[in-house]
């Protein structure tokens, strides 16, 4: 659930306290490098703002036409993800924006969420409609976590705490997340700015890339943390994880130009209706196809759909709209795939 979801806002008020106010004051005093996306205290997008306020949330909820979702979707058991061969990277979709990336130099999870709900509290908020494609206890050793931003459907502290206790991974995240995670006892964290790279090993780097989005977990703390995607470069192989983003031609063409066309791109296609509310922070399927083309990706995988009912469109509307957009633009359907949770794609042709 994004922070703009009404149950989330109710949850924010329920956990609002003197302690949280103190923590927000500490966060507000943090200083970050001045840049074209940061004034030293808070982060921003150029052009239209991505974040939404309470008045806009209420307008959405009072006028929305929500398509019902199923209460539960049963998945067929999937075979365990296979290990990579030589220099390939194997990506397995678990749910929403959670992927297992297996590489010759370690295994990574993107935005890991294994909880039942994505919410400030465990008793209200969107509940998952299918099980994780790979159960938590079936994960291989996890060496790293790529955390794109602080919204509850991407930054799930119970899952991150469980990973820290059982796998001790190094977490790479945008600026400002180290303090958030430290409050939960998670200390193996490296914060990165846009275009900043972390050298994971020999001929293996992970770069934080720009995105058009926003951050907030509590009332009054908007954009005190940065957001972004990640580009993994392992030898000749390139993998791009978009995180969460509205469409921005400057961002995506720059990623392809500066870091190279990815062999595999993971691009969001869901949580896009109504467009007046979502367009600045969430791309729709036609825009996702344009991102695939802007990047010059050899192959893309759809994500950010089908697990939690966050917005107004139906559960299967995103893949249907993606198929229509691919047909309309002449992009082959096998170049931008929709996976069943638990299935895998390799960077090898």
C-alpha positions in Angstrom: 0.0 0.0 0.0 1.3 3.4 -0.9 1.1 6.1 1.7 -1.8 7.7 -0.1 -4.1 4.7 0.5 -6.8 5.7 2.9 -6.2 2.7 5.4 -2.6 3.8 5.4 -3.5 7.3 6.3 -5.7 6.1 9.1 -2.8 3.8 10.3 -0.5 6.8 10.2 -2.6 8.7 12.7 -2.9 5.6 14.9 0.9 5.3 15.3 1.5 9.1 15.4 3.1 9.9 18.8 5.5 12.1 20.7 8.2 9.6 19.8 7.4 9.7 16.1 7.4 13.5 16.2 10.8 13.5 17.8 12.2 11.0 15.2 10.8 13.2 12.4 12.5 16.2 13.9 15.8 14.3 13.9 15.2 13.3 10.3 14.3 16.8 9.3 17.7 18.0 10.5 19.6 15.5 8.4 21.6 17.1 5.6 22.0 15.7 2.1 24.1 16.8 -0.9 22.6 19.7 -2.9 21.6 18.5 -6.3 18.9 18.8 -9.0 16.7 16.6 -6.9 17.6 17.7 -3.3 17.6 21.0 -1.5 19.8 19.6 1.3 16.8 18.6 3.5 14.2 17.1 1.2 14.1 15.5 -2.2 11.9 16.5 -5.2 11.1 15.8 -8.8 11.5 18.4 -11.5 8.1 19.4 -13.0 4.9 18.0 -11.6 5.1 16.8 -8.0 4.6 13.1 -7.5 3.3 13.1 -3.9 -0.4 13.6 -3.1 -2.0 15.2 -0.1 -5.0 14.3 2.1 -7.4 16.5 0.0 -6.5 14.6 -3.2 -6.8 11.3 -1.4 -10.3 12.1 -0.3 -11.3 13.3 -3.8 -10.0 9.9 -5.1 -11.8 7.9 -2.5 -15.1 9.8 -2.9 -15.1 9.5 -6.7 -13.4 6.2 -7.4 -14.9 3.3 -9.3 -13.1 0.3 -7.9 -13.0 -2.9 -9.9 -13.4 -5.9 -7.4 -10.5 -8.3 -6.9 -10.7 -12.0 -6.0 -10.1 -12.7 -2.3 -7.5 -15.3 -3.1 -5.7 -16.7 -6.1 -4.2 -20.2 -5.8 -0.9 -20.6 -7.5 0.4 -23.9 -8.8 3.7 -25.0 -7.1 6.7 -23.7 -8.9 10.0 -25.5 -9.3 12.9 -24.1 -7.2 14.8 -21.4 -9.1 17.9 -22.8 -10.8 21.4 -21.5 -10.1 23.0 -19.2 -12.7 25.5 -20.7 -15.2 28.8 -18.8 -15.7 28.0 -15.1 -16.1 24.2 -15.2 -16.4 21.7 -13.7 -14.0 18.5 -15.5 -13.2 15.5 -13.4 -12.1 12.6 -15.1 -10.4 9.4 -13.1 -9.7 8.1 -13.6 -6.2 5.3 -11.0 -5.9 4.6 -7.4 -6.7 8.1 -5.8 -6.9 10.0 -8.6 -5.1 12.4 -10.5 -7.3 15.1 -13.1 -6.5 18.2 -12.2 -8.6 20.7 -15.0 -8.6 24.1 -14.0 -9.9 27.6 -15.7 -9.9 28.6 -13.2 -7.2 25.7 -13.5 -4.9 21.9 -13.6 -4.6 19.8 -10.5 -4.2 16.2 -9.6 -3.3 14.5 -6.5 -4.7 11.9 -4.7 -2.4 11.3 -7.9 -0.4 7.8 -8.2 1.0 6.7 -11.6 2.5 4.1 -10.2 4.9 0.3 -10.7 4.5 -0.5 -6.9 4.5 1.3 -3.8 3.2 0.3 -1.3 5.9 1.6 0.7 8.8 -0.2 -1.8 11.0 -0.8 -5.6 10.8 -4.6 -5.6 11.2 -5.8 -3.3 8.4 -4.7 -2.4 4.9 -4.4 -4.3 1.6 -4.0 -8.1 2.2 -2.2 -10.2 -0.4 -4.3 -12.3 -2.7 -1.7 -14.9 -3.6 1.2 -16.6 -1.8 4.8 -15.6 -2.5 6.0 -17.4 -5.6 9.0 -18.5 -3.6 8.4 -19.2 0.1 10.7 -17.3 2.5 12.1 -20.6 3.9 12.9 -21.8 0.4 15.1 -18.8 -0.5 18.7 -19.5 -1.2 21.3 -17.6 0.8 20.6 -13.9 0.3 23.7 -11.7 0.1 22.1 -8.4 -0.8 18.8 -6.5 -0.8 18.0 -3.7 -3.2 15.5 -1.3 -1.6 13.9 1.3 -3.9 12.0 3.5 -1.4 10.1 3.6 1.8 6.5 2.9 0.9 4.9 0.0 2.6 4.4 -2.2 -0.5 8.2 -2.0 -1.1 9.8 -1.4 2.3 8.4 -4.1 4.6 10.3 -3.8 8.0 9.1 -7.2 9.3 10.5 -8.9 6.2 13.7 -6.9 6.4 14.2 -7.8 10.0 13.6 -11.5 9.3 16.2 -11.3 6.5 18.7 -9.6 8.7 18.2 -12.3 11.4 18.5 -15.3 9.0 20.7 -14.1 6.1 22.5 -10.9 7.3 22.4 -9.3 3.8 23.9 -5.9 2.9 21.0 -3.5 2.0 21.5 -0.9 -0.7 19.0 1.9 -0.5 18.5 5.5 -1.6 19.7 8.4 0.7 18.0 8.6 4.1 17.0 4.9 4.5 19.9 4.0 6.8 18.3 5.9 9.7 14.9 4.3 9.1 16.2 0.8 9.1 18.5 1.4 12.1 15.4 2.2 14.1 14.4 -1.5 13.5 17.8 -2.9 14.4 18.9 -3.3 10.8 22.4 -1.8 10.4 24.1 -3.4 7.4 22.9 -0.6 5.1 24.6 1.6 2.5 22.7 4.7 1.3 23.3 5.8 -2.3 22.4 8.9 -4.3 21.2 8.8 -7.9 24.0 7.6 -10.3 26.2 6.5 -7.3 27.6 3.0 -7.8 28.6 0.4 -5.2 31.3 -2.0 -6.2 30.0 -5.4 -5.1 32.9 -7.4 -6.5 35.3 -7.9 -9.4 33.6 -6.5 -12.5 30.3 -6.2 -10.6 28.7 -2.9 -9.8 25.2 -1.8 -8.6 24.1 1.8 -9.4 21.2 3.7 -8.0 19.2 5.2 -10.9 16.7 8.0 -11.0 12.9 7.5 -10.8 9.8 9.8 -10.6 8.3 9.0 -7.3 8.1 10.1 -3.7 8.6 9.0 -0.1 6.7 9.1 3.2 5.8 6.7 5.9 4.3 9.1 8.5 2.3 12.3 8.4 4.6 15.3 8.1 7.7 13.5 6.8 7.3 13.8 3.0 10.3 13.2 0.9 12.8 13.1 3.7 14.2 10.0 1.9 15.2 9.5 -1.7 13.7 6.9 -4.1 15.2 5.2 -7.2 15.8 2.0 -9.2 18.9 -0.1 -9.5 21.1 -1.2 -12.4 23.3 -4.2 -11.9 26.3 -4.6 -14.2 28.0 -8.0 -13.9 30.6 -8.3 -16.6 28.8 -8.1 -19.9 25.4 -8.6 -18.3 23.1 -5.7 -17.4 20.0 -5.9 -15.3 17.7 -3.0 -14.5 15.1 -2.9 -11.6 12.9 0.2 -12.0 11.5 0.3 -8.5 8.4 2.5 -8.5 8.1 5.4 -11.0 5.9 7.5 -13.1 6.9 7.9 -16.7 9.8 10.3 -17.3 11.5 10.2 -20.7 14.6 12.0 -19.4 15.2 9.5 -16.6 14.8 6.3 -18.7 16.7 7.4 -21.8 19.5 8.6 -19.5 19.7 5.2 -17.8 20.1 3.4 -21.1 22.6 6.0 -22.4 24.8 6.1 -19.3 24.7 2.5 -18.2 23.9 0.6 -21.4 20.9 -1.2 -22.7 19.9 -3.8 -20.1 19.7 -7.5 -21.0 16.8 -7.7 -18.6 14.6 -4.9 -17.2 11.9 -5.2 -14.5 9.3 -2.6 -15.1 6.1 -1.8 -13.2 2.7 -2.0 -15.0 0.1 -1.8 -12.2 -1.5 0.6 -9.7 -2.2 3.3 -12.2 -5.9 4.2 -11.9 -7.3 6.8 -11.7 -4.8 8.5 -14.0 -5.3 12.0 -12.6 -4.1 10.8 -9.2 -1.5 8.1 -10.2 0.2 9.4 -13.4 3.0 11.3 -11.7 4.1 8.4 -9.6 3.0 5.2 -11.3 3.3 4.4 -15.0 0.5 2.6 -16.9 1.1 -0.3 -19.3 1.6 1.8 -22.5 4.1 4.0 -20.6 5.8 0.8 -19.4 6.2 -0.3 -23.0 7.7 3.1 -23.8 10.2 2.7 -20.9 11.2 -0.7 -22.4 11.9 1.2 -25.7 13.6 4.2 -24.0 16.0 1.8 -22.2 16.7 -0.3 -25.3 16.1 -3.4 -23.1 16.5 -6.7 -24.8 13.8 -8.3 -22.6 11.5 -6.9 -19.9 9.4 -8.4 -17.2 6.2 -6.9 -15.8 6.0 -6.3 -12.1 4.0 -4.3 -9.5 0.7 -5.9 -10.2 -1.5 -8.8 -9.0 -0.7 -9.2 -5.3 -2.2 -6.3 -3.5 -5.3 -4.4 -4.4 -3.9 -0.8 -4.2 -5.8 1.2 -6.8 -9.0 1.2 -9.0 -8.1 -1.1 -11.9 -8.9 -4.9 -11.8 -6.3 -7.5 -11.0 -5.9 -8.7 -14.6 -6.3 -5.3 -16.2 -2.5 -4.5 -16.3 -1.4 -7.6 -18.2 -4.3 -7.2 -20.6 -3.4 -3.5 -21.2 0.2 -4.4 -21.6 -0.7 -7.0 -24.4 -2.7 -4.3 -26.2 0.1 -1.7 -25.9 2.7 -4.2 -27.2 0.5 -5.0 -30.2 -0.1 -1.3 -30.9 3.6 -0.5 -30.9 4.8 -3.6 -32.7 6.9 -4.8 -29.8 6.9 -8.6 -29.7 5.1 -10.1 -26.8 8.1 -12.2 -25.8 10.2 -9.0 -25.5 8.0 -7.9 -22.5 6.8 -10.9 -20.6 4.2 -11.4 -17.9 5.3 -14.1 -15.5 3.5 -16.4 -13.1 4.8 -15.8 -9.6 7.7 -18.3 -9.0 8.8 -18.5 -12.6 12.2 -17.3 -13.8 13.9 -15.5 -16.7 17.6 -15.6 -17.6 19.8 -12.9 -19.1 21.2 -15.4 -21.5 19.6 -15.1 -25.0 
